[in-house]
Amino acid sequence: MLKIIIAILFAYISLTVNAAEYVYKTLTLDIPDGEVTGGGIVNIPPYNSLFLEGGNWDMGFDDHLFMKNCLSLSKKLDNILSCEEKNRITLLDNAIAENSIVAQVFFISEPHDKIKRQEFKHYILYSSVGPNKYDIAILVEKLTGKTTQIGGRFSDKHLEWLRLVPLNPPLP
């Protein structure tokens, strides 16, 4: 039974190569035509995730991984971390400002790596390139503190596919 579940979790589905819009929860990705060559969906709670891949990139969207990592870190650090949704922006801001072990674990980064923080109207996007070019981005919804972790082999160019509303829209 476990083998069947694992097969379902990692089974690839065909995605239309010409489709340019993908939706994960409340996020929409505008991906140029022909970029997506494969992907998969896991819809077995708590592992609701989306995986997309192209020629030299892949991205996995997951809303459970942040909490798993946070609880694991909190245990190791004698429960000094608050993993509650309302505290996640503060947690991540403090972790990257201090370049702490917490930031290194969340972003699979080295102590000297810089983690980029970008603010949008409804979200804050944290991103970093880790060892062997494995990238981690964490998207936090400002209003709720809910997180979506994005992992894979992608670049800032690929993160631009997220349809995020700018903090200050350009003047007409």
C-alpha positions as CSV (number, residue, x, y, z in Angstrom):
1,M,0.0,0.0,0.0
2,L,2.8,2.4,0.9
3,K,4.5,1.8,-2.5
4,I,1.2,2.7,-4.2
5,I,0.9,5.9,-2.2
6,I,4.5,6.8,-3.0
7,A,4.0,6.1,-6.7
8,I,0.9,8.3,-6.6
9,L,2.8,11.1,-4.8
10,F,5.6,11.2,-7.3
11,A,3.8,10.2,-10.5
12,Y,4.2,12.7,-13.3
13,I,1.3,14.0,-15.2
14,S,1.3,15.4,-18.6
15,L,0.8,19.1,-18.7
16,T,-0.1,21.0,-21.8
17,V,3.1,22.4,-23.3
18,N,1.3,25.4,-24.6
19,A,-0.5,26.3,-21.4
20,A,0.8,29.4,-19.8
21,E,-1.0,29.7,-16.5
22,Y,-0.8,27.4,-13.5
23,V,-2.5,27.8,-10.2
24,Y,-1.4,26.6,-6.8
25,K,-3.8,27.5,-4.0
26,T,-4.1,31.3,-4.3
27,L,-1.0,31.7,-6.4
28,T,-1.0,32.1,-10.1
29,L,2.1,31.5,-12.3
30,D,2.4,33.0,-15.7
31,I,4.8,30.7,-17.5
32,P,5.9,31.4,-21.1
33,D,4.5,28.9,-23.6
34,G,6.7,25.8,-24.1
35,E,8.6,26.1,-20.8
36,V,6.8,23.4,-18.9
37,T,7.7,19.8,-20.0
38,G,6.3,17.9,-17.1
39,G,4.9,18.1,-13.6
40,G,2.9,16.5,-10.9
41,I,0.3,17.2,-8.3
42,V,0.1,15.7,-4.8
43,N,-3.3,16.3,-3.2
44,I,-3.1,14.1,-0.1
45,P,-3.2,16.4,3.0
46,P,-1.0,17.6,4.5
47,Y,1.1,17.2,1.3
48,N,-0.7,19.4,-1.1
49,S,1.9,20.4,-3.6
50,L,2.6,21.2,-7.2
51,F,5.7,20.2,-9.1
52,L,6.7,21.8,-12.5
53,E,9.7,21.2,-14.6
54,G,11.3,22.4,-17.8
55,G,14.4,21.9,-19.8
56,N,16.9,23.1,-17.1
57,W,14.7,24.0,-14.2
58,D,12.2,22.6,-11.7
59,M,10.0,24.1,-9.0
60,G,8.0,22.4,-6.3
61,F,5.4,24.3,-4.3
62,D,4.5,23.1,-0.8
63,D,2.6,24.5,2.1
64,H,3.7,21.9,4.6
65,L,7.5,21.9,4.5
66,F,8.0,25.3,6.2
67,M,6.1,24.0,9.3
68,K,8.0,20.7,9.3
69,N,11.3,22.5,9.3
70,C,10.2,25.1,11.8
71,L,9.0,22.5,14.4
72,S,12.2,20.5,13.9
73,L,14.4,23.6,14.5
74,S,12.3,24.7,17.4
75,K,12.9,21.3,19.1
76,K,16.6,21.5,18.5
77,L,16.7,25.1,19.9
78,D,14.7,24.4,23.0
79,N,11.5,25.8,21.7
80,I,12.7,29.4,21.3
81,L,11.2,29.7,17.8
82,S,7.5,30.5,17.4
83,C,6.2,28.7,14.3
84,E,2.7,30.3,14.5
85,E,1.5,31.8,11.3
86,K,1.2,35.3,12.9
87,N,4.9,35.3,13.8
88,R,6.5,33.9,10.5
89,I,7.4,37.2,8.9
90,T,9.2,38.4,12.1
91,L,10.8,35.0,12.5
92,L,12.2,35.1,8.9
93,D,13.2,38.7,9.1
94,N,15.2,38.1,12.3
95,A,16.7,34.9,10.9
96,I,18.0,36.6,7.7
97,A,19.1,39.8,9.5
98,E,21.3,37.8,11.9
99,N,22.3,35.3,9.2
100,S,21.5,32.7,11.8
101,I,21.5,28.9,11.7
102,V,17.8,29.2,11.4
103,A,18.1,31.0,8.0
104,Q,20.7,28.5,6.9
105,V,18.4,25.6,7.6
106,F,15.3,27.2,6.0
107,F,17.1,28.2,2.9
108,I,19.7,25.5,2.6
109,S,22.4,28.2,2.5
110,E,25.9,28.7,3.7
111,P,26.7,31.3,6.5
112,H,27.9,33.9,4.0
113,D,25.0,33.6,1.5
114,K,22.6,36.5,1.2
115,I,18.9,35.9,1.4
116,K,16.9,38.3,-0.8
117,R,13.7,39.8,0.7
118,Q,11.2,41.3,-1.7
119,E,7.9,42.9,-0.5
120,F,4.8,42.9,-2.6
121,K,1.2,44.1,-1.9
122,H,0.0,40.8,-0.4
123,Y,3.2,38.8,0.0
124,I,6.8,38.9,1.2
125,L,9.1,36.7,-0.9
126,Y,12.4,35.4,0.6
127,S,14.8,33.6,-1.7
128,S,18.3,32.1,-1.7
129,V,20.5,29.9,-3.8
130,G,21.8,27.0,-1.8
131,P,24.6,24.5,-2.3
132,N,24.8,22.9,-5.7
133,K,22.4,25.6,-7.0
134,Y,19.4,24.2,-5.2
135,D,17.1,27.1,-4.6
136,I,14.6,27.8,-1.8
137,A,12.1,30.6,-1.8
138,I,9.5,31.1,0.9
139,L,6.4,33.2,0.1
140,V,4.6,34.5,3.2
141,E,1.1,36.0,2.9
142,K,1.1,39.3,4.8
143,L,-2.4,39.1,6.1
144,T,-2.4,35.5,7.4
145,G,1.3,34.6,7.7
146,K,0.6,31.4,5.7
147,T,3.7,30.1,3.9
148,T,4.4,28.5,0.6
149,Q,7.8,27.0,0.2
150,I,9.3,26.8,-3.3
151,G,12.2,24.4,-3.8
152,G,14.1,23.2,-6.8
153,R,16.6,24.3,-9.5
154,F,15.3,27.7,-10.6
155,S,16.5,31.3,-10.7
156,D,15.1,34.7,-10.0
157,K,13.8,34.7,-13.6
158,H,11.5,31.8,-12.7
159,L,10.3,33.5,-9.6
160,E,9.1,36.4,-11.8
161,W,6.5,34.0,-13.2
162,L,4.6,34.4,-9.9
163,R,1.8,36.8,-10.4
164,L,2.6,39.0,-7.4
165,V,1.1,42.6,-7.3
166,P,3.9,45.2,-6.8
167,L,3.8,47.1,-3.5
168,N,3.7,50.4,-5.4
169,P,2.2,50.0,-8.8
170,P,3.9,52.1,-11.6
171,L,2.4,55.5,-12.3
172,P,0.3,55.7,-15.5
